[in-house]
């Protein structure tokens, strides 16, 4: 009798995963599948529930990061993420102590702060964007090669 319940749970988890595509319930579908197979051999609800929980969480912990990395290969960075690593030009001295600094990146002006709070970056210098904090770019001066 438990077998039919595990099949229903498997179907529900799969339908939710198909609707959301968020890699959230697929791991529990795997646990329900193993619990279903166990229910065909042994009719012990407590054992089936324990196997369901263990398999689901093992799948969630060990395979989710791998699956996310695989599915996020095609992800295109948008908005602020696309700025990280890009170069820009300082148009107003960057001085964290005095809360000043502006840069131009891709033709747009941004408020900027130095990654190293002791560093002052003069106008005209090239910078590299390391982080984005709210609407401010966190930058460091590009190392000049001779």
N, C-alpha and C positions, 0 to 999 in steps of 0.2 A: 504493500500500500504506500510506503514512503517513496517508492520509485516515482510514482506519478507526481508527487509534490516536488521532488527534485527536478523533474522535467519541466514542470510549470515554472519553478524558480529560474531554471536555466533559460527558458524562453523569455521570461520577464526581464532578466538581466541583459540578454542579447537585444531585445527590443529597445530598452533604455539606452544601451550603447549605440545602437544604430541611429536613434533620434538625436542624441547629444554629441556623439563623436568626440567625447572628451577623455577617452581612456580612463574611465572611472569605474564602470561596472563590469568590464570585460574580465577582470581578475576574479570577481565573484561568480561570474559565469563558469570560469574554469573550476573553481571550487565546487560549484553545484554539479558540474559534469562528473568530477571525481566522486562526489558523494552519491550521485545517481548510480555510477558503476559499482560502488561499494554496496549500495542498497540491493543490488541484484544478487550479491553474494551473501551478505549478512544483513539480517533485518534487526538492526540495533540503532535506534534513533540517536542515542547519546554519542555513539561512535561516529555515526554519519555527520552529526553536527560538529563534532571535534575535528574530523577530517576536513569538512567544508571550511571551517574557520582557519585551520592551519594552512591548507593549500591556498586559500584566497589571500591570506596575508603574506605568505612566502612569494606568491606570484606578484603581489603588489609591491613588495619591498625590493625584490631582486630583478624583476623584468620591466617594471614601469620606467626606470631611468633609461634603459636601453631602448625601449620602444619610443619614448619621447624624443630621444636623440635622433632616431631613425626618421620619425615623422616630421621633425622640425628642420630637416635639411633643406627643404624647399621654402621655408619661411623667409619672407622678405622683410628686412628691417625697415621700419617706418618711423617717421617723426624723429624724435630725439635720438633713438638708437642708431640711426644712420649717420649722425654727426660724430659719434665717438670714433676717434682715430683720424679724423680729418684735420687738415691744416687750415689756418686762418691768419689774419693780419691784425695786429693791435692798432687801434685808432685812438685810444685814450689809455694813458698809463694805468696798468693793473697794479693796484696796491690794496691788499686785503685790509690793512690797518685803517686806511682812510675810506674804505668801501667804494673804491673807484675802479673803473676798468671797462673798456668796451672793445670788441673785436668784430671783424667782418668775416663771415663764413658764407660762401656761396651767394655773395651779394646782399646778405642780410646782416643787420647789426644785432649783436647780442651783448648782454651784460656778462662780464667775465670775472672770475676770481682765480688766483693762482693756486695750483695744487699744493705747493709748498707755501705756507702762509707767510714765511719770512721773505719770499722772493718778490722783487719788484720788476715788472716787465715793461720796458719802455715802448712808446709808439714806434711803429714801423717794423717791429720784430715779428718773425713768424712764430706761431704757436701750434701746438697739437692739442686737440680736445681729448681729455682723459675721462671725464664724467659729465653728467648733466644733473644739476641739483635744482629742481623747480624750473625757473626760467633763466638760470645762470649756468654758463658753461664753466667747468673747472678745467683749467688749462695749464700747460707748462711750456716754457720757451723751448723751441726746437734747437737741438744741439747743432751748432755750426761746425761743419767739417772744413779743414784747411786743405 
